[in-house]
Amino acid sequence: MEINATIVRAKDVMQKKIVSVDGMATAKEAAAKMRSENVYALLVDKRNADDAWGILVYQDFIKGVMIPGRTSEEVNVYEIMSKPVITVPAEMDVRYVARLLYRAGIRRAPVEEKGELVGLISLSSLILDNELF
């Protein structure tokens, strides 16, 4: 039995495109941005250096706009986003990334390297990576 010594890290399979939105934007504006940028999540900008990042995903629109029966023009991103965000170190082994995302009950997380966000990783990116499966 041969053991594969190559470790695949978060930075190896992450999506490098990060699209952000202001927390004061409306849900309608955020949804339009997601469509135009063809992304499944938006990073919500920090208000200042001491603030935490937020994240907005499709499910947030369901629970914060559609189910309560509100219009997307009357809901702001900060009302429906998740904050603070769980981030993944760029050097983390993808096996541990998968375990972290699964146990936290989330599908995607920003990837952080040296205090900066450098990408976004998702459970689907782990499954779709040719090196892993």
Residue pairs with C-beta under 8 A, 6 or more apart in sequence:
6 131
7 93
8 93
8 94
8 129
8 131
8 132
9 90
9 91
9 92
9 93
9 94
10 88
10 89
10 90
10 91
10 92
10 94
10 97
10 111
10 119
10 121
11 90
11 91
11 111
11 113
11 118
11 119
12 94
12 129
12 131
13 94
13 121
13 125
13 126
13 129
13 131
13 132
14 90
14 111
14 118
14 119
14 120
14 121
14 125
15 119
15 120
15 121
15 122
15 125
16 118
16 119
17 37
17 39
17 119
17 120
18 43
18 110
18 117
18 118
18 119
18 120
19 33
19 34
19 37
19 39
19 42
19 43
20 42
20 43
20 44
20 45
21 29
21 30
21 33
21 42
21 43
21 44
21 45
21 56
21 77
22 44
22 45
22 77
23 44
23 45
23 47
23 54
23 76
23 77
23 78
23 81
24 76
24 77
24 78
25 33
25 76
25 77
26 72
26 73
26 74
26 75
26 76
26 77
27 61
27 64
27 65
27 72
27 73
27 75
27 76
27 77
27 80
28 71
28 72
28 73
30 42
30 56
30 77
31 61
31 72
33 42
34 40
34 41
34 42
34 58
40 57
40 58
40 108
40 122
41 55
41 56
41 57
41 108
41 120
41 122
42 55
42 56
42 77
43 53
43 54
43 55
43 85
43 110
43 117
43 120
44 53
44 54
44 55
44 56
44 77
44 78
44 81
44 83
45 53
46 52
46 53
52 83
52 84
52 85
53 83
53 84
53 85
53 87
53 110
53 117
54 77
54 78
54 81
54 82
54 83
54 84
54 85
55 81
55 82
55 83
55 85
55 108
55 109
55 110
56 77
56 80
56 81
56 82
57 82
57 107
57 108
60 80
60 81
60 82
61 72
61 80
63 80
64 70
64 75
64 79
64 80
65 71
65 72
65 75
65 80
82 106
85 109
85 110
86 100
86 104
86 106
86 109
87 109
87 110
87 111
87 112
87 117
88 97
88 100
88 101
88 109
88 110
88 111
88 112
88 121
89 111
89 112
89 113
90 111
90 112
90 113
90 118
90 119
91 113
92 100
94 126
94 129
94 132
97 109
97 121
97 126
98 123
98 126
100 109
101 107
101 108
101 109
101 121
101 122
101 123
102 123
107 122
107 123
107 124
108 120
108 121
108 122
108 123
109 120
109 121
109 122
110 117
110 119
110 120
110 121
111 117
111 118
111 119
111 120
111 121
112 118
126 132
127 133
